[in-house]
């Protein structure tokens, strides 16, 4: 679940003509060495989303069960960062360091039990204090949604100008929140195959999004200036269960997939991609970049065992 990942900061500075002091602090603030496996001090809170906050040098975990964001220390200790009584369940999270914000996809867990049709919200919180900056209703922007539409916002990302994009796995749309806080439908349901489910999303500074088609194992590319400019990324094979995605320091795309973590590279601006490396994994959900390393989170959806955050070791293809 990333604004512009850190590999692109020098590029963004050239385009914009300047960097914020936050970026300068981050570039000089190398993360500490973490153990290969961090076992969280307790279970039962199901952290589906993971991010690394390079500014404050900490992992952040979003809780599906408790609706909070926690900071995770190297010894497994949790510290609450976001605790908002209006938040039911947090799915994907995004650290947007340049604007000092935490973005969170907020859902209704009752939708899984068929108790409700759910709802879709995005929360924006202060990166340091965790205070709420905004809570945006997304499903209300879907004005022509079929009556039986269910909602489950899953992942979100901010582009270089601060617009936020949110995937909805059940409604199968991508919402956009502009810099004034107005929500709209950005990618329509009918742009995806009928049987599709969508999950992870990531932004590229050249002005497009990559969207994970978790149901069919494909990647979609959508132009942020014109969402009708929408295509399928040519992949060497299907990648079922694509979830969280992050850029590495070389501009490669790292993602969790069923049974493995995958690294892709592209030589044609993500019209197509090649498989670079893989790493075996269990039931990990999302991935975060820490300096030059990658870590995945194992949420333990089906039990009360403590989650873990584990370093990824790739095998080159």
N, C-alpha and C positions, 0 to 999 in steps of 0.2 A: 501498500500500500503504500508520495514524493513530489515535490514541486519539480524543480530542475535538479536532477541528481548532481552530485558534486563534481563529476567529470566535466560538466558543461559550464561551470562557473567562469573559467577564463574566457570561453567563447562568448558568454553572455556579456561579460565586461567589455569586450571589444565591440559588440553590437551596440550596447547602450552608452558606451563612452565613459562609464565609471562603474565602480563597485561600491556597495554599501560597506560601512564599517563592520557590519555583522559578517560579511563574507571575508573581510580581511582578518578578522579575529579567528574565524573558522580555519582559514588556510594555515594559520600559525599554531592552531590548537589541535595537534595530532592526538588521536584517541590513545588511551592506555592499552597495554596488552591484556586481553581477556583470556580466561581459560577456554579450552575447546568446548567444554560443556558447562553451562550454568543451570543448576537445578533450582527452581524457584522454591521459596521457603514454605509455600502451602499450595494446595490445589483447590479445585472447585470454582474457579473464576473464569476459566476458559478464555485465554488470550488469543483470539483469532488473528489480530493484527499486531505487527511489530514494526517499529521504526528506530533509527538511531539518531539521537540529537547530538550532532557534533559540537554545537555551540556550548552545551552544558555537559557534554561527555557522559551520556547515559542512554541506556536502552529505554524505550517506552513501549508498553503493552496495553492494548485496548481490550477491555473485558466484555465478552458477550453476556455473561451471567449477571455481573454486578453493575454494568453500565459506567465503569470508571476507566480512567487512564492511570496506569502506575508507572513509576520509574523503577527499573530493575538494576540492582548493584551487582558487582562481580561475585559477591558471596551469596546471591540469591535473595537478598532482602528487598522487599517491596516498600515503596513510599508512594502514597496517593498524590497525584498531580491534579487530575480533574475529578471532581465529585459534585455533579450537578443533579439536583433532585428531579429535574425535568427529563433526564436521559434514562431510557429503559435499557437498551443494549447497544454496545459499541461494536461495530464489525471492523472495517478497515480504518486505519489511521494514517495521517500524513504529517510529517514535520516540515514546516515551511519556515526555514530559519531566517531567510532574508526579510520576511515580514513578521518574524517572531510569533508564529501562530501554530497551533495544533489543529488540524482538521480531522473530523471524525464522522463516519457514516453511522447514522443512528436508526435502529430498526425496532420492530415489535416482535419479540420472540414467540408470541402467541400465534403468529402466522404459520409456524411449523406444525402446530397441533390442530390447525384448522379452526381455532377459536375466533380468529379475526381475519380480515384481509390484509392486515398490517398497515404500515405507513412508512413514509420515507422522509427522513430529515437529515440535514447536515449541521453539525455543530462546529463552531469556530471558537477557539479558546486561546488565551494568552500562553505562550510557550513557557514562560517562567513561573507565573503564578497559578495557571490553570483556570483563571477566571473566565467566565463566558463572555465572549465578544458578540456573538450572534447565534441564533438558532433558526435555521431556514427550513420551512416546509417545502418539500419537493413534490410530493404526490398531488398537491393542489395545483401545481403547474401543468399536470397532465389532464387537460380540460376535456379531451375526447377519449379518455380511457374507457374501454369496455366495462360494463357494470361489474363483472366478476373478476376484474383485475386484482391480483394480489401484489403487494409491494414488499421488496426486501433490498434496501440499498446496501451495497457490498463494499465497494472500494472507491477511492476518490483521489484526485490529483489537482494541482494548480499549475497553470501555464506561466510563461515568463511575465505576463502582465498582471497576474493575480486572479484571473478567472478560475473558477473551480468546476471540475467535471466529476460527476458521480454515476457509477454504474448501478443499475437495479436488476438483480438477477431474476426476479420473478416477473416484473413488468416488462423486462427486456427493452429498456430505453437507457439513454445516457442523458442525465440532466446537466444543465449549465447554470452556474450562479455567477453573474457578472460582478464587477468590482463595486457596484452599488447595492449588491445583495438581492438582486432580482433573479428569480428562478424561472427556467424555461426548459422545454424539451429540445435537446441538441441533436441527438441521433434517435430517429424514430424506430419503433418496433418493426415496422415493415421493411426496414433496411437490413434486418438480420433474417437468417433462415427461420422457418416456422418452429423448428424443434430446438432452437438455440437457447443456451443459457450463457449469460455473460458474467464476468467476475472482475479480474484485475484490470487496472488502467494505468498508463504512464504517459508523460508528456515529453515531447522532443522540442528543443529550442528552434528548430526550423519550421515550427508551426503545425504540428500534427500530433494526434494521439494514437497510441497503440492500445487496443482493447482485447482482452482475453476472451475467446469463445470457448469457455470451459466445457460446454456440452459436446462440441464437435472437435475440439483440439486444434483450433485455428486461431490466427491473429488477424484482427481487422485494423485498418489504418483509416483515420478520419481527419480531414483538414480542419483545423480550428477556425479558419477564415470562411470555409464553405463546407458544411458537413455533408452536402450532396456529393462532394468529392470523397468517395468512400469505396474502399477496396479490400480485398483479402490479400494478406501478405503471403507470398509463395514460400512454403516451408518444405524442408526435405522429407518430413514425415508428420503425421498427426501427433499432437502433444496433448493427450487427454488430461482433463482436470487442471488446466492452467489456472493458477491462482495469483499470488503476489508476484510483482515484477519490479526490478530495480536495474539501473545502469551501473556498470562497473567503471573503473577508472580509465578504461580504454574505449569506452563507448559501446561495449557489448551489453546485450540484454540478458539478465539472469532472472529465472523464474522457477517457481515450484510447479511441479507437474506430478501426475500419479506415479509414485514409486521412485521419483528422482528429482534432483534439481538440475536444470538445463541452462547452458550458456549458448546464446546465438550471436552471430555477427552479421552485419549487412554491408554490402559494397555498393548498393544502389538506392540509398536513402529509404530503406525498409519497404521497397517494392517486393523484395525477397530477402531471405535470410538463410544462413548456413549454420549447421550444428558445430560448435567449437569444442564443447566439453560437457560432461555429465557427472553427476555424483549421486550415488544411491541415497535414498532417504525413506523414512517411514511416513507416518501421517502428519507431515509438516504442512502448515497452511501458507505462511508468507515468509518473505526474505528481506533482510536489511543489510545494507552495506556499512561496514565499520572500517574506515580507512581503505585498505586494499583487500580486506577480507569480507566474506559473506557469512551471515548467520541466519539460520531458519528457526522458527518457533514451532514447538510441538504442543498444541493446546490441550490435548487430552479431552476431546469432545465427549467421549463415551464413559468416562470414569472420573473419579475424584482424586486421582494421583497428581502430584505436583507437575506442572508443565516444565519444559526445559527449553533453553536457547542453545543451539549447537552450531559450531563452526562447520562450514562446508569445505570439503576437500575434493577437488575436481580431478577426474581422469580425462586427459585430452583425447579427443576423438581421432 
